[in-house]
């Protein structure tokens, strides 16, 4: 396995660079299984929350936001990595700067929004437990919750270009 200094953004698998075809095939299959199971799981959570009125709470809005972010990774990024892991390491599609930026941007966007959603859930729980119910009700009105979710995506879109390695 190459050392960190020879690790480049044009590697077929962003998480691990392997030269052996057996390991690359195994990792591609792993990405495919994770992509399918992650996509189905996140779609199921979103479906359940939208289907049952009782589940439509502020906390679940943040969880659905996290599921949408996870879908950008599971349904869009992971299948690409699964396919790219099966291509030869010197394939021309791996060297395209635009395509590499798209893959890195999808991963960065999904992970950043997912992290922001987890922070919003944690803050929501903190306010619910430590503050008066009137404070919680005032802070987590539908409009405020929508703004928080919108800001998590806006923040992620602003931060993605700053991710290390995305432009190298």
DSSP file (Angstrom, degrees, kcal/mol; ACC not computed):
  #  RESIDUE AA STRUCTURE BP1 BP2  ACC     N-H-->O    O-->H-N    N-H-->O    O-->H-N    TCO  KAPPA ALPHA  PHI   PSI    X-CA   Y-CA   Z-CA
    1    1 A X              0   0    0      0, 0.0    17,-0.1     0, 0.0    15,-0.0   0.000 360.0 360.0 360.0 133.7    0.0    0.0    0.0
    2    2 A X        -     0   0    0     15,-0.2    15,-0.1     1,-0.1     2,-0.0  -0.233 360.0-108.3 -66.2 156.3    1.4    3.4   -0.9
    3    3 A X    >   -     0   0    0      1,-0.1     3,-1.0     4,-0.0     4,-0.5  -0.274  36.2 -96.2 -78.7 173.4    2.4    5.9    1.8
    4    4 A X  G >  S+     0   0    0      1,-0.3     3,-0.8     2,-0.2    -1,-0.1   0.801 120.7  60.4 -63.4 -30.2    0.3    9.0    2.5
    5    5 A X  G 3  S+     0   0    0      1,-0.2    -1,-0.3     3,-0.0    -3,-0.0   0.802 107.1  45.2 -70.8 -26.2    2.6   11.2    0.3
    6    6 A X  G <  S+     0   0    0     -3,-1.0     2,-0.4     2,-0.1    -1,-0.2   0.437  86.8 110.7 -94.2   1.6    1.9    9.2   -2.8
    7    7 A X    <   -     0   0    0     -3,-0.8     2,-0.3    -4,-0.5    -3,-0.0  -0.623  51.8-173.3 -75.4 127.1   -1.9    9.1   -2.1
    8    8 A X    >   -     0   0    0     -2,-0.4     3,-1.5     1,-0.1    -2,-0.1  -0.818  39.4-116.7-124.8 163.0   -3.6   11.2   -4.7
    9    9 A X  T 3  S+     0   0    0     -2,-0.3    -1,-0.1     1,-0.3    95,-0.1   0.618 110.5  67.8 -70.3 -11.9   -7.1   12.5   -5.4
   10   10 A X  T 3  S+     0   0    0     85,-0.0    -1,-0.3     3,-0.0    86,-0.1   0.372  71.6 122.1 -90.1   6.8   -7.2   10.5   -8.6
   11   11 A X  S <  S-     0   0    0     -3,-1.5     6,-0.1     1,-0.1     3,-0.0  -0.404  70.3-125.6 -66.9 146.7   -7.1    7.1   -6.7
   12   12 A X  S    S+     0   0    0      1,-0.2     2,-0.5     6,-0.1    73,-0.1   0.838  98.2  41.3 -66.3 -32.9  -10.1    4.9   -7.6
   13   13 A X        -     0   0    0      3,-0.2    -1,-0.2     1,-0.1     3,-0.2  -0.967  70.0-157.4-117.9 121.6  -11.3    4.5   -4.0
   14   14 A X  S    S+     0   0    0     -2,-0.5     3,-0.1     1,-0.2    -1,-0.1   0.807  91.3  47.1 -68.3 -28.4  -11.1    7.6   -1.8
   15   15 A X  S    S+     0   0    0      1,-0.3     2,-0.3     0, 0.0    -1,-0.2   0.765 124.1  12.0 -87.5 -24.7  -11.0    5.6    1.5
   16   16 A X        -     0   0    0     -3,-0.2     2,-0.6     2,-0.1    -1,-0.3  -0.963  59.9-148.1-156.6 133.3   -8.3    3.1    0.6
   17   17 A X        +     0   0    0     -2,-0.3     2,-0.4   -15,-0.1   -15,-0.2  -0.914  26.3 170.5-105.3 120.6   -5.8    2.7   -2.2
   18   18 A X        -     0   0    0     -2,-0.6    -6,-0.1   -17,-0.1    -5,-0.1  -0.990  27.4-162.5-131.6 139.9   -5.0   -0.9   -3.1
   19   19 A X        +     0   0    0     -2,-0.4     2,-0.2     4,-0.0    70,-0.1   0.733  67.1  92.1 -89.8 -25.3   -3.1   -2.3   -6.0
   20   20 A X     >  -     0   0    0      1,-0.1     4,-1.9     2,-0.0     5,-0.1  -0.508  69.8-143.2 -77.0 137.1   -4.3   -5.9   -5.8
   21   21 A X  H  > S+     0   0    0     -2,-0.2     4,-2.5     1,-0.2     5,-0.2   0.831  98.4  59.3 -68.6 -31.1   -7.4   -6.6   -7.9
   22   22 A X  H  > S+     0   0    0      2,-0.2     4,-2.2     1,-0.2    -1,-0.2   0.916 108.3  43.7 -62.8 -43.3   -8.8   -9.0   -5.3
   23   23 A X  H  > S+     0   0    0      2,-0.2     4,-2.7     1,-0.2    -1,-0.2   0.889 113.0  52.1 -68.8 -39.3   -8.9   -6.2   -2.7
   24   24 A X  H  X S+     0   0    0     -4,-1.9     4,-2.2     2,-0.2    -2,-0.2   0.900 110.8  47.8 -64.9 -40.3  -10.3   -3.7   -5.2
   25   25 A X  H  X S+     0   0    0     -4,-2.5     4,-2.5     2,-0.2    -2,-0.2   0.921 112.0  49.9 -65.6 -43.5  -13.1   -6.2   -6.1
   26   26 A X  H  X S+     0   0    0     -4,-2.2     4,-2.4     1,-0.2    -2,-0.2   0.932 112.4  47.0 -60.1 -45.7  -13.9   -6.8   -2.5
   27   27 A X  H  X S+     0   0    0     -4,-2.7     4,-2.7     2,-0.2    -1,-0.2   0.873 110.6  52.6 -65.0 -36.8  -14.0   -3.1   -1.7
   28   28 A X  H  X S+     0   0    0     -4,-2.2     4,-2.3     2,-0.2    -1,-0.2   0.914 110.8  46.9 -64.4 -42.0  -16.2   -2.5   -4.8
   29   29 A X  H  X S+     0   0    0     -4,-2.5     4,-2.6     2,-0.2    -2,-0.2   0.898 111.4  51.8 -64.8 -39.9  -18.7   -5.2   -3.6
   30   30 A X  H  X S+     0   0    0     -4,-2.4     4,-2.7     2,-0.2     5,-0.2   0.928 110.0  48.5 -61.9 -45.2  -18.6   -3.7   -0.1
   31   31 A X  H  X S+     0   0    0     -4,-2.7     4,-2.6     1,-0.2    -2,-0.2   0.909 111.6  50.8 -59.6 -42.1  -19.4   -0.2   -1.5
   32   32 A X  H  X S+     0   0    0     -4,-2.3     4,-2.4     2,-0.2    -2,-0.2   0.925 111.8  45.9 -63.8 -44.7  -22.3   -1.7   -3.6
   33   33 A X  H  X S+     0   0    0     -4,-2.6     4,-2.7     1,-0.2     5,-0.3   0.923 115.3  46.9 -64.3 -44.2  -23.8   -3.5   -0.6
   34   34 A X  H  X S+     0   0    0     -4,-2.7     4,-2.5    -5,-0.2     5,-0.3   0.874 111.5  52.1 -65.6 -36.9  -23.5   -0.4    1.6
   35   35 A X  H  X S+     0   0    0     -4,-2.6     4,-2.2    -5,-0.2     5,-0.2   0.933 113.8  42.5 -64.4 -45.8  -24.9    1.8   -1.2
   36   36 A X  H  X S+     0   0    0     -4,-2.4     4,-2.5     2,-0.2     5,-0.2   0.951 119.0  42.5 -67.3 -49.4  -28.0   -0.5   -1.6
   37   37 A X  H  X S+     0   0    0     -4,-2.7     4,-2.4    -5,-0.2     5,-0.2   0.901 116.6  48.2 -67.2 -39.5  -28.6   -1.0    2.1
   38   38 A X  H  X S+     0   0    0     -4,-2.5     4,-2.4    -5,-0.3     5,-0.2   0.902 112.6  48.4 -66.4 -41.0  -28.0    2.6    3.0
   39   39 A X  H  X S+     0   0    0     -4,-2.2     4,-2.4    -5,-0.3     5,-0.2   0.945 113.9  45.7 -64.4 -47.8  -30.2    3.9    0.2
   40   40 A X  H  X S+     0   0    0     -4,-2.5     4,-2.2    -5,-0.2    -2,-0.2   0.913 114.0  49.2 -62.3 -42.7  -33.1    1.6    1.2
   41   41 A X  H  X S+     0   0    0     -4,-2.4     4,-2.2    -5,-0.2    -1,-0.2   0.929 113.5  45.0 -63.7 -46.3  -32.8    2.3    4.9
   42   42 A X  H  X S+     0   0    0     -4,-2.4     4,-2.3     1,-0.2    -1,-0.2   0.889 112.9  50.4 -67.9 -38.6  -32.7    6.1    4.4
   43   43 A X  H  X S+     0   0    0     -4,-2.4     4,-2.7    -5,-0.2    -1,-0.2   0.898 109.8  52.2 -64.3 -39.1  -35.6    6.0    1.9
   44   44 A X  H  X S+     0   0    0     -4,-2.2     4,-2.6    -5,-0.2    -2,-0.2   0.916 109.3  48.5 -63.7 -43.6  -37.6    3.9    4.4
   45   45 A X  H  X S+     0   0    0     -4,-2.2     4,-2.3     2,-0.2     5,-0.2   0.939 113.5  46.9 -61.9 -46.4  -37.0    6.4    7.3
   46   46 A X  H  X S+     0   0    0     -4,-2.3     4,-2.2     1,-0.2    -2,-0.2   0.923 112.8  50.1 -61.6 -44.1  -38.1    9.3    5.1
   47   47 A X  H  X S+     0   0    0     -4,-2.7     4,-1.8     1,-0.2    -2,-0.2   0.924 111.0  48.6 -59.8 -46.1  -41.2    7.4    3.9
   48   48 A X  H  X S+     0   0    0     -4,-2.6     4,-1.8     1,-0.2     7,-0.2   0.906 111.1  49.2 -63.9 -42.3  -42.2    6.5    7.4
   49   49 A X  H  < S+     0   0    0     -4,-2.3    -1,-0.2     1,-0.2    -2,-0.2   0.908 115.8  43.1 -65.5 -40.5  -41.9   10.0    8.7
   50   50 A X  H  < S+     0   0    0     -4,-2.2    -1,-0.2    -5,-0.2    -2,-0.2   0.754 113.9  52.8 -75.7 -22.5  -43.9   11.5    5.8
   51   51 A X  H  < S+     0   0    0     -4,-1.8     2,-0.6    -5,-0.2    -2,-0.2   0.807 104.5  55.2 -82.9 -30.5  -46.5    8.7    6.0
   52   52 A X    ><  -     0   0    0     -4,-1.8     3,-1.3    -5,-0.2     4,-0.4  -0.915  64.3-156.0-114.3 118.8  -47.4    8.9    9.7
   53   53 A X  G >  S+     0   0    0     -2,-0.6     3,-1.4     1,-0.3    -1,-0.1   0.834  94.2  62.6 -57.7 -35.3  -48.6   12.2   11.2
   54   54 A X  G 3  S+     0   0    0      1,-0.3    -1,-0.3     3,-0.0    -5,-0.1   0.773 101.1  52.9 -64.3 -26.0  -47.5   11.2   14.6
   55   55 A X  G <  S+     0   0    0     -3,-1.3     2,-2.0    -7,-0.2    -1,-0.3   0.505  79.8 101.3 -87.1  -4.4  -43.8   10.9   13.4
   56   56 A X    <   +     0   0    0     -3,-1.4     2,-0.2    -4,-0.4    -1,-0.1  -0.521  53.1 136.9 -85.8  76.5  -43.8   14.5   12.0
   57   57 A X     >  -     0   0    0     -2,-2.0     4,-1.6     1,-0.1     5,-0.1  -0.660  68.5-105.5-113.7 169.7  -41.9   16.1   14.9
   58   58 A X  H  > S+     0   0    0     -2,-0.2     4,-1.6     2,-0.2     3,-0.2   0.926 120.5  50.9 -61.9 -45.7  -39.1   18.7   15.0
   59   59 A X  H  > S+     0   0    0      1,-0.2     4,-1.7     2,-0.2    -1,-0.2   0.909 110.2  49.7 -59.9 -41.6  -36.6   16.1   16.0
   60   60 A X  H  > S+     0   0    0      1,-0.2     4,-2.8     2,-0.2    -1,-0.2   0.784 102.5  61.8 -70.4 -25.5  -37.7   13.8   13.1
   61   61 A X  H  X S+     0   0    0     -4,-1.6     4,-2.0     2,-0.2    -1,-0.2   0.912 106.8  45.4 -62.8 -40.9  -37.4   16.7   10.7
   62   62 A X  H  X S+     0   0    0     -4,-1.6     4,-2.1     2,-0.2    -2,-0.2   0.864 112.0  51.6 -69.1 -35.3  -33.7   16.9   11.6
   63   63 A X  H  X S+     0   0    0     -4,-1.7     4,-2.2     2,-0.2    -2,-0.2   0.908 109.3  49.6 -67.4 -41.5  -33.4   13.1   11.2
   64   64 A X  H  X S+     0   0    0     -4,-2.8     4,-2.5     2,-0.2    -2,-0.2   0.888 108.5  54.1 -63.0 -38.5  -35.0   13.3    7.8
   65   65 A X  H  X S+     0   0    0     -4,-2.0     4,-2.0     1,-0.2    -2,-0.2   0.917 108.7  48.4 -60.5 -43.0  -32.6   16.0    6.9
   66   66 A X  H  X S+     0   0    0     -4,-2.1     4,-2.6     1,-0.2    -2,-0.2   0.880 109.7  52.6 -64.0 -37.7  -29.7   13.7    7.9
   67   67 A X  H  X S+     0   0    0     -4,-2.2     4,-2.1     2,-0.2    -2,-0.2   0.896 107.6  51.3 -65.0 -39.7  -31.3   10.9    5.8
   68   68 A X  H  X S+     0   0    0     -4,-2.5     4,-1.2     2,-0.2    -2,-0.2   0.902 111.5  47.8 -63.8 -39.8  -31.4   13.1    2.8
   69   69 A X  H  X S+     0   0    0     -4,-2.0     4,-0.9     1,-0.2     3,-0.4   0.911 110.5  51.3 -65.8 -41.9  -27.7   14.0    3.3
   70   70 A X  H  X S+     0   0    0     -4,-2.6     4,-3.5     1,-0.2     3,-0.4   0.843 103.4  60.0 -64.3 -32.5  -26.9   10.3    3.7
   71   71 A X  H  X>S+     0   0    0     -4,-2.1     4,-2.7     1,-0.2     5,-0.8   0.864  97.4  58.8 -63.4 -34.7  -28.8    9.6    0.5
   72   72 A X  I  <>S+     0   0    0     -4,-1.2     5,-1.0    -3,-0.4     4,-0.3   0.834 115.5  36.6 -63.8 -29.2  -26.4   11.9   -1.4
   73   73 A X  I  <>S+     0   0    0     -4,-0.9     5,-2.9    -3,-0.4     4,-0.4   0.915 124.0  39.3 -84.3 -50.0  -23.6    9.6   -0.2
   74   74 A X  I  <5S+     0   0    0     -4,-3.5     5,-0.4     3,-0.2   -35,-0.2   0.884 126.6  31.9 -71.2 -39.9  -25.3    6.2   -0.4
   75   75 A X  I  <5S+     0   0    0     -4,-2.7    -3,-0.2    -5,-0.3    -1,-0.2   0.720 133.6  23.4 -94.0 -21.6  -27.2    6.7   -3.6
   76   76 A X  I  ><S+     0   0    0     -5,-0.8     4,-0.6    -4,-0.3    -3,-0.2   0.811 127.0  32.6-112.0 -45.0  -24.9    9.0   -5.5
   77   77 A X  I  ><S+     0   0    0     -5,-1.0     4,-2.0    -4,-0.4     3,-0.3   0.942 112.8  52.9 -84.5 -49.7  -21.3    8.7   -4.3
   78   78 A X  H  ><S+     0   0    0     -5,-2.9     4,-2.4     1,-0.2     5,-0.2   0.879 105.7  53.1 -59.7 -42.4  -21.0    5.0   -3.2
   79   79 A X  H  > S+     0   0    0     -5,-0.4     4,-2.2    -6,-0.2    -1,-0.2   0.892 109.0  51.4 -61.1 -35.8  -22.2    3.4   -6.5
   80   80 A X  H  X S+     0   0    0     -4,-0.6     4,-3.0    -3,-0.3    -1,-0.2   0.920 110.1  48.4 -63.8 -42.7  -19.6    5.5   -8.4
   81   81 A X  H  X S+     0   0    0     -4,-2.0     4,-1.9     1,-0.2    -2,-0.2   0.874 109.0  54.2 -65.3 -36.1  -16.9    4.3   -6.1
   82   82 A X  H  < S+     0   0    0     -4,-2.4     4,-0.5    -5,-0.2    -1,-0.2   0.927 114.0  40.8 -62.9 -43.9  -18.1    0.7   -6.5
   83   83 A X  H >X S+     0   0    0     -4,-2.2     3,-1.3     1,-0.2     4,-0.6   0.921 114.0  51.9 -70.6 -43.8  -17.8    1.0  -10.3
   84   84 A X  H >< S+     0   0    0     -4,-3.0     3,-0.7     1,-0.3    -1,-0.2   0.809 101.4  62.2 -64.9 -28.7  -14.6    3.0  -10.3
   85   85 A X  T 3< S+     0   0    0     -4,-1.9    -1,-0.3     1,-0.2    -2,-0.2   0.730 102.0  52.2 -68.1 -20.3  -13.0    0.3   -8.1
   86   86 A X  T <4 S+     0   0    0     -3,-1.3    -1,-0.2    -4,-0.5    -2,-0.2   0.604  93.3  90.3 -89.6 -13.3  -13.5   -2.2  -10.8
   87   87 A X  S << S-     0   0    0     -3,-0.7   -75,-0.1    -4,-0.6     2,-0.0  -0.454  93.2 -92.2 -78.7 155.6  -11.8   -0.1  -13.5
   88   88 A X    >   -     0   0    0      1,-0.1     3,-2.0    -2,-0.1    -1,-0.1  -0.384  37.1-115.3 -63.5 147.0   -8.1   -0.4  -14.1
   89   89 A X  T 3  S+     0   0    0      1,-0.3    -1,-0.1   -70,-0.1    -2,-0.1   0.743 114.5  52.6 -58.8 -24.4   -6.0    2.1  -12.1
   90   90 A X  T 3  S+     0   0    0      4,-0.0    -1,-0.3     3,-0.0    -2,-0.1   0.162  78.9 140.0 -98.5  20.3   -4.8    4.0  -15.2
   91   91 A X    X   -     0   0    0     -3,-2.0     3,-1.0     1,-0.1     4,-0.5  -0.347  56.9-132.1 -64.6 140.9   -8.4    4.5  -16.6
   92   92 A X  G >> S+     0   0    0      1,-0.2     3,-0.9     2,-0.2     4,-0.6   0.795 103.1  64.2 -66.8 -27.7   -8.9    7.9  -18.2
   93   93 A X  G 34 S+     0   0    0      1,-0.2     3,-0.3     2,-0.2    -1,-0.2   0.763  97.4  57.4 -68.6 -22.3  -12.2    8.4  -16.3
   94   94 A X  G <4 S+     0   0    0     -3,-1.0    -1,-0.2     1,-0.2    -2,-0.2   0.715 103.4  53.4 -77.3 -19.2  -10.3    8.4  -13.0
   95   95 A X  T <4 S+     0   0    0     -3,-0.9     2,-0.3    -4,-0.5    -1,-0.2   0.561  75.2 117.1 -94.1  -9.7   -8.1   11.3  -14.2
   96   96 A X     X  -     0   0    0     -4,-0.6     4,-2.2    -3,-0.3     5,-0.2  -0.437  54.1-153.5 -64.6 122.0  -10.9   13.8  -15.1
   97   97 A X  H  > S+     0   0    0     -2,-0.3     4,-2.3     1,-0.2     5,-0.2   0.902  92.8  50.7 -63.7 -42.5  -10.6   16.8  -12.9
   98   98 A X  H  > S+     0   0    0      1,-0.2     4,-2.3     2,-0.2    -1,-0.2   0.916 111.6  46.8 -64.1 -43.0  -14.3   17.7  -13.2
   99   99 A X  H  > S+     0   0    0      2,-0.2     4,-2.5     1,-0.2    -1,-0.2   0.893 111.3  51.6 -67.4 -38.7  -15.4   14.2  -12.3
  100  100 A X  H  X S+     0   0    0     -4,-2.2     4,-2.5     1,-0.2    -1,-0.2   0.893 110.4  49.6 -63.3 -39.9  -13.1   14.0   -9.4
  101  101 A X  H  X S+     0   0    0     -4,-2.3     4,-2.8     2,-0.2    -2,-0.2   0.894 109.8  51.1 -66.0 -39.5  -14.4   17.3   -8.1
  102  102 A X  H  X S+     0   0    0     -4,-2.3     4,-2.5     2,-0.2    -2,-0.2   0.938 112.1  46.4 -62.2 -47.1  -18.0   16.1   -8.5
  103  103 A X  H  X S+     0   0    0     -4,-2.5     4,-2.0     1,-0.2    -2,-0.2   0.928 116.2  44.7 -61.9 -45.9  -17.2   12.9   -6.5
  104  104 A X  H  X S+     0   0    0     -4,-2.5     4,-2.8     1,-0.2    -1,-0.2   0.881 112.9  51.8 -66.2 -38.1  -15.4   14.8   -3.8
  105  105 A X  H  X S+     0   0    0     -4,-2.8     4,-2.9     2,-0.2     5,-0.2   0.905 108.9  49.9 -65.3 -42.1  -18.2   17.5   -3.7
  106  106 A X  H  X S+     0   0    0     -4,-2.5     4,-2.4     2,-0.2     5,-0.2   0.929 114.4  44.8 -61.6 -45.4  -20.9   14.9   -3.3
  107  107 A X  H  X S+     0   0    0     -4,-2.0     4,-2.5    -5,-0.2     5,-0.2   0.938 115.5  46.9 -64.6 -46.5  -19.1   13.2   -0.5
  108  108 A X  H  X S+     0   0    0     -4,-2.8     4,-2.3     2,-0.2     5,-0.2   0.902 113.4  48.5 -62.9 -41.8  -18.2   16.5    1.2
  109  109 A X  H  X S+     0   0    0     -4,-2.9     4,-2.5    -5,-0.2     5,-0.3   0.946 113.5  46.4 -63.3 -49.1  -21.7   17.8    0.9
  110  110 A X  H  X S+     0   0    0     -4,-2.4     4,-2.1    -5,-0.2    -2,-0.2   0.917 115.8  44.7 -60.9 -44.8  -23.3   14.6    2.3
  111  111 A X  H  X S+     0   0    0     -4,-2.5     4,-2.2    -5,-0.2    -1,-0.2   0.881 113.7  49.7 -69.7 -37.5  -20.9   14.3    5.2
  112  112 A X  H  X S+     0   0    0     -4,-2.3     4,-2.4    -5,-0.2    -2,-0.2   0.931 114.1  43.9 -67.8 -45.1  -21.1   18.0    6.1
  113  113 A X  H  X S+     0   0    0     -4,-2.5     4,-2.6    -5,-0.2    -2,-0.2   0.887 112.7  53.6 -67.4 -37.5  -24.9   18.1    6.1
  114  114 A X  H  X S+     0   0    0     -4,-2.1     4,-2.1    -5,-0.3    -2,-0.2   0.926 110.4  46.6 -61.8 -43.9  -25.1   14.8    8.0
  115  115 A X  H  X S+     0   0    0     -4,-2.2     4,-2.1     2,-0.2    -2,-0.2   0.917 112.1  50.3 -63.3 -43.3  -22.8   16.2   10.7
  116  116 A X  H  X S+     0   0    0     -4,-2.4     4,-2.3     1,-0.2    -2,-0.2   0.885 109.0  52.7 -62.7 -37.9  -24.9   19.4   10.8
  117  117 A X  H  X S+     0   0    0     -4,-2.6     4,-2.3     2,-0.2    -1,-0.2   0.899 107.9  50.3 -64.9 -40.1  -28.0   17.4   11.2
  118  118 A X  H  X S+     0   0    0     -4,-2.1     4,-2.3     2,-0.2    -1,-0.2   0.899 110.5  50.1 -64.2 -39.4  -26.6   15.4   14.1
  119  119 A X  H  X S+     0   0    0     -4,-2.1     4,-2.6     2,-0.2    -2,-0.2   0.899 109.8  50.9 -64.7 -39.8  -25.6   18.7   15.8
  120  120 A X  H  X S+     0   0    0     -4,-2.3     4,-2.3     2,-0.2    -2,-0.2   0.887 110.3  49.1 -65.1 -38.9  -29.2   20.0   15.3
  121  121 A X  H  X S+     0   0    0     -4,-2.3     4,-2.5     2,-0.2    -2,-0.2   0.927 112.1  48.8 -64.5 -44.3  -30.6   16.9   16.8
  122  122 A X  H  X S+     0   0    0     -4,-2.3     4,-2.3     1,-0.2    -2,-0.2   0.915 113.1  46.5 -63.0 -43.2  -28.3   17.2   19.8
  123  123 A X  H  X S+     0   0    0     -4,-2.6     4,-2.6     2,-0.2     5,-0.2   0.895 110.7  53.6 -66.3 -38.8  -29.1   20.8   20.3
  124  124 A X  H  X S+     0   0    0     -4,-2.3     4,-2.4     1,-0.2    -2,-0.2   0.928 110.7  46.1 -59.6 -46.5  -32.8   20.0   20.0
  125  125 A X  H  X S+     0   0    0     -4,-2.5     4,-2.2     2,-0.2     5,-0.2   0.893 111.3  53.1 -64.0 -40.0  -32.5   17.4   22.7
  126  126 A X  H  X S+     0   0    0     -4,-2.3     4,-2.7     2,-0.2     5,-0.3   0.940 111.8  44.1 -60.8 -48.2  -30.5   19.8   24.9
  127  127 A X  H  X S+     0   0    0     -4,-2.6     4,-2.0     1,-0.2    -2,-0.2   0.913 112.9  52.4 -64.9 -41.8  -33.2   22.5   24.6
  128  128 A X  H  < S+     0   0    0     -4,-2.4    -1,-0.2    -5,-0.2    -2,-0.2   0.884 117.5  37.8 -60.6 -39.2  -36.0   20.0   25.2
  129  129 A X  H  < S+     0   0    0     -4,-2.2    -2,-0.2    -5,-0.2    -1,-0.2   0.874 125.9  32.6 -82.3 -38.4  -34.4   18.7   28.4
  130  130 A X  H  < S+     0   0    0     -4,-2.7     2,-0.2    -5,-0.2    -3,-0.2   0.656 108.6  63.7-100.4 -16.3  -32.9   21.8   29.9
  131  131 A X  S  < S-     0   0    0     -4,-2.0     2,-0.0    -5,-0.3     5,-0.0  -0.644  89.1 -90.0-109.0 165.5  -35.3   24.6   29.0
  132  132 A X    >>  -     0   0    0     -2,-0.2     4,-2.1     1,-0.1     3,-0.5  -0.342  38.4-114.1 -66.1 151.0  -38.9   25.3   29.8
  133  133 A X  H 3> S+     0   0    0      1,-0.2     4,-2.7     2,-0.2     5,-0.2   0.845 117.2  57.6 -56.2 -33.9  -41.5   23.9   27.3
  134  134 A X  H 3> S+     0   0    0      2,-0.2     4,-2.1     1,-0.2    -1,-0.2   0.883 106.2  48.7 -65.8 -36.8  -42.5   27.5   26.3
  135  135 A X  H <> S+     0   0    0     -3,-0.5     4,-2.5     2,-0.2     5,-0.2   0.924 112.5  48.4 -66.6 -44.3  -38.9   28.2   25.3
  136  136 A X  H  X S+     0   0    0     -4,-2.1     4,-2.6     1,-0.2    -2,-0.2   0.930 111.9  49.1 -60.9 -46.2  -38.7   24.9   23.3
  137  137 A X  H  < S+     0   0    0     -4,-2.7    -1,-0.2     1,-0.2    -2,-0.2   0.892 113.1  47.5 -62.0 -40.7  -42.1   25.7   21.6
  138  138 A X  H >< S+     0   0    0     -4,-2.1     3,-0.6    -5,-0.2    -1,-0.2   0.901 116.0  43.4 -68.6 -40.7  -40.9   29.2   20.7
  139  139 A X  H 3< S+     0   0    0     -4,-2.5     2,-0.3     1,-0.2    -2,-0.2   0.869 114.0  49.2 -73.9 -36.9  -37.6   28.1   19.3
  140  140 A X  T 3< S+     0   0    0     -4,-2.6    -1,-0.2    -5,-0.2    -2,-0.1  -0.275  72.0 144.2-106.7  47.9  -38.8   25.1   17.3
  141  141 A X    <>  -     0   0    0     -3,-0.6     4,-2.7    -2,-0.3     5,-0.2  -0.437  66.6-103.3 -72.5 160.2  -41.7   26.5   15.4
  142  142 A X  H  > S+     0   0    0      1,-0.2     4,-2.2     2,-0.2     5,-0.2   0.879 121.9  50.7 -54.7 -42.2  -42.1   25.0   11.9
  143  143 A X  H  > S+     0   0    0      2,-0.2     4,-2.0     1,-0.2    -1,-0.2   0.913 111.6  46.7 -64.7 -43.8  -40.6   28.2   10.3
  144  144 A X  H  > S+     0   0    0      2,-0.2     4,-2.4     1,-0.2    -2,-0.2   0.900 111.1  52.0 -66.0 -40.5  -37.5   28.2   12.5
  145  145 A X  H  X S+     0   0    0     -4,-2.7     4,-2.3     1,-0.2    -2,-0.2   0.919 109.2  50.2 -62.5 -43.1  -36.9   24.5   12.0
  146  146 A X  H  X S+     0   0    0     -4,-2.2     4,-2.6    -5,-0.2    -1,-0.2   0.883 110.0  50.8 -61.3 -39.2  -37.1   25.0    8.2
  147  147 A X  H  X S+     0   0    0     -4,-2.0     4,-2.6     2,-0.2    -2,-0.2   0.906 108.9  51.0 -65.2 -41.4  -34.5   27.8    8.5
  148  148 A X  H  X S+     0   0    0     -4,-2.4     4,-1.7     2,-0.2    -2,-0.2   0.917 112.6  46.0 -61.7 -43.1  -32.2   25.6   10.6
  149  149 A X  H  X S+     0   0    0     -4,-2.3     4,-1.5     2,-0.2    -2,-0.2   0.919 113.0  49.6 -67.1 -43.4  -32.4   22.8    8.0
  150  150 A X  H  X S+     0   0    0     -4,-2.6     4,-2.4     1,-0.2    -2,-0.2   0.888 109.6  52.1 -61.4 -39.3  -31.9   25.3    5.1
  151  151 A X  H  X S+     0   0    0     -4,-2.6     4,-2.9     1,-0.2     5,-0.2   0.840 103.2  58.1 -67.2 -32.4  -28.9   26.8    6.9
  152  152 A X  H  X S+     0   0    0     -4,-1.7     4,-1.7     2,-0.2    -1,-0.2   0.904 111.3  42.0 -64.3 -38.5  -27.3   23.3    7.3
  153  153 A X  H  X S+     0   0    0     -4,-1.5     4,-2.5     2,-0.2    -2,-0.2   0.899 115.1  50.0 -72.9 -40.7  -27.4   22.9    3.5
  154  154 A X  H  X S+     0   0    0     -4,-2.4     4,-1.8     2,-0.2    -2,-0.2   0.921 111.3  49.0 -63.4 -43.4  -26.2   26.4    2.8
  155  155 A X  H  X S+     0   0    0     -4,-2.9     4,-2.1     1,-0.2    -1,-0.2   0.913 111.6  49.7 -61.3 -42.9  -23.3   26.0    5.3
  156  156 A X  H  X S+     0   0    0     -4,-1.7     4,-2.3    -5,-0.2    -2,-0.2   0.908 108.9  51.8 -63.6 -41.8  -22.4   22.7    3.7
  157  157 A X  H  X S+     0   0    0     -4,-2.5     4,-0.5     1,-0.2    -1,-0.2   0.841 112.7  46.3 -64.8 -31.9  -22.5   24.3    0.2
  158  158 A X  H  < S+     0   0    0     -4,-1.8    -1,-0.2    -5,-0.2    -2,-0.2   0.834 116.6  44.2 -76.4 -32.8  -20.2   27.1    1.4
  159  159 A X  H >X S+     0   0    0     -4,-2.1     3,-1.5     1,-0.2     4,-0.5   0.760  93.6  77.8 -85.2 -25.5  -17.8   24.7    3.2
  160  160 A X  H >< S+     0   0    0     -4,-2.3     3,-1.6     1,-0.3    -1,-0.2   0.892  91.5  53.2 -55.3 -44.4  -17.5   22.0    0.5
  161  161 A X  T 3< S+     0   0    0     -4,-0.5    -1,-0.3     1,-0.3    -2,-0.1   0.741 106.3  56.0 -64.4 -17.7  -15.0   24.0   -1.7
  162  162 A X  T <4 S+     0   0    0     -3,-1.5    -1,-0.3    -4,-0.2    -2,-0.2   0.516  77.3 121.3 -89.7  -5.3  -12.8   24.5    1.4
  163  163 A X  S X< S-     0   0    0     -3,-1.6     3,-1.5    -4,-0.5     4,-0.4  -0.343  73.1-107.2 -61.5 135.6  -12.4   20.8    2.1
  164  164 A X  T 3  S+     0   0    0      1,-0.2    -1,-0.1     2,-0.1    -2,-0.1  -0.373 100.4  16.6 -65.2 138.6   -8.8   19.7    2.0
  165  165 A X  T 3  S+     0   0    0     -3,-0.1    -1,-0.2    -2,-0.1     3,-0.1   0.264  93.7 104.5  87.8 -12.7   -7.8   17.7   -1.0
  166  166 A X  S <  S+     0   0    0     -3,-1.5    -2,-0.1     1,-0.2   -62,-0.1   0.862  90.1  33.3 -71.1 -33.6  -10.8   18.7   -3.1
  167  167 A X              0   0    0     -4,-0.4    -1,-0.2     1,-0.2    -3,-0.1   0.479 360.0 360.0-100.7  -2.7   -8.9   21.1   -5.3
  168  168 A X              0   0    0     -3,-0.1  -159,-0.2  -159,-0.0    -1,-0.2   0.488 360.0 360.0 -86.9 360.0   -5.6   19.3   -5.3
